[in-house]
Every structure is written in C-alpha cells, then in structure tokens.
C-alpha cells in the first residue's frame, strides 16, 4: 500500500467519493452492517458532543475549547483500530479516539473546566494527557516506541499532531529517532489546512506532508481524512506494519477544520465562505450518511431520534459534572511553596472573606 500511494507522486488513498459512492472496492475495509453503522453513530456522537461543548463555552461554563468539527472521521477510525494495550499520544482534536480508548465525557468536561482530574483519564489504559504545546508529544511517542521494542511488547503507539506541528523541531526530531530506532509508532498529521490562521501553502514547500517521511527512512501515506473507510483501511494497514515490522509510519490525513481553531478564534478573518462551502461537500458525516442511505441502512428519522438521545445524555453528564466537581481554594495556593509565605496567606484570607460576602448575598 505504501508503494501504491507513494507520497512522492502525491497520490491519496480514497475509498468513497463526496457522494458516498465506493470508488475503490478493493480498498473497502471488511465491515458488517452493524460495524459500519457503529462508525457513523460514533462520528455523530462526537459531532454532537463537540457542538454542545462549544455551546457550554459560549455560556461561560467551560474555558477555551478546540472544536473537532469536520475532523471526526480521523479520531473515530483511529479509535476503532487501537487496542487496549496500544498507546494513544493525543494532541487536542481527536475526540473520537479519546472516547474509544476509555476517556469519559466527564474527563473531557473536567479538562475543559480547568480541573486537574480531567487529565487523569483513569479508565483509559495507556493514554497520555492532551498536549497543548505543539508537537512536543511526538518525542514522547518515540520514547514509548523505544520502550515497547526494548521490552518486547506487542503494542503500538499512535501520536497526533496538526499540520502546523510539522514546522516544529520536535516533529522532525521525533521522526528521526523513530526511524533510527525502528520503533512501532504511527504519527498522524491532521492536515486541516490551517495552523490557526496560517494556511498550508505558507507552512511548507513540500508537495504534501506525508513525503516528509522519506527524509527519516520511514513509510508515509497520504489519506483522505474525511473518508472514514479510507482512514480505517490506512490505520489497519499501518498498525499491522508497525507492529509486525517494528517500524514507524507517517500518515497525513487530509481534512478541514470546519469550526474555529479554538473558541477564542474567528476563522472569518482568514478564510472565505466559498472555501468553506467547497469543503462542506467533503464533510465526513455527509459522505458516510449518503453511503448508508444508498444501502438503506439509515434515515433522517433515525438520526433525529439518536441525536435527541445523545443531547439528553450529554447534558445530564455535564450538569452532573458541574454539580459534583469542586476545586478546593487551597489547591490554588498551598502547593506553590514548601512553606506558604505571608503574602499568599494574606491573599487566601482576603479571598475567603470575598467568598463569605458572595455567599451571603445569594
């Protein structure tokens, strides 16, 4: 497959077109109708959860949030391939993989509310915390890959980064280490066309991101990141290769960030409505829904009913998180110094007085 889709020839792995028609039958992953529907339902859940978190943020109930809108196929496909003992080294826009690995909605809520508990992911085996510094997590992934090989374990590490991360030194160092050490790491570049406001054409002179693999002696492949079936095929193949050959792989998932970079961003400042409309035709949920409708597996009524169920459960868990999670005042000041200096003591006393006044006014 790596030869068939040589990034030097700028070929891209694609299974269905924008209208949900299968154009590469030989690359279509083997799936039952039940498995196919689960992929779509998972993407639909991620989109619903994503939209609702943005709504909570606009209400002032969570802090800055990076939307996954438009990139759901990549995380969901990754989550369908990762096993319990495989390692997930996330960035911050692969929510589907987080949930599949065992992270909960409450984890996601707490993280975006600023609670440390939201980075524990207690139910997610071998999952690192989300990485906000760009590309630094890729070095960790190479190190994990080295440990897997050294300990002779049957595991694979999968690490994510955006297209902007390919301009960071950490990206190149991580790929270089992985190539030299020959370790089972899958690096995934979510090429969503913009690093905040910087377009890809200003990010690199390379014909694509996948070709960067060749400089480090590892395999690379460019994939339609809005095609859930193409992503699943690529992840399955890369996972098997990395595990059996103990070699690294670089996957470029070509996608589009339909929302803002974060809830602090305004994409209308740097991209056009016409561009957004063109990418709407490639939307991952739209394409898969058309595929399912052709097979008589899905309908608008089914979708409306399911989204209603999702929204009620998401809101229930969010309210429960709001009502139960607390941040003790002392956690904000007590652990900065071995012995609390007087100025911090004074601040604590003043804040406690403020809280007493605030509560008395309720």
PyMOL commands that set and color helices and strands:
alter all, ss='L'
color gray80, all
select helices_A, chain A and resi 7-9+25-27+33-58+72-81+95-101+105-113+116-119+136-150+163-167+169-181+200-202+210-216+228-245+267-269+273-280+284-294+300-324+329-332+342-360
alter helices_A, ss='H'
color red, helices_A
select strands_A, chain A and resi 87-89+157-162+185-191+194-195+198-199+219-224+249-254
alter strands_A, ss='S'
color yellow, strands_A
deselect
rebuild
show_as cartoon
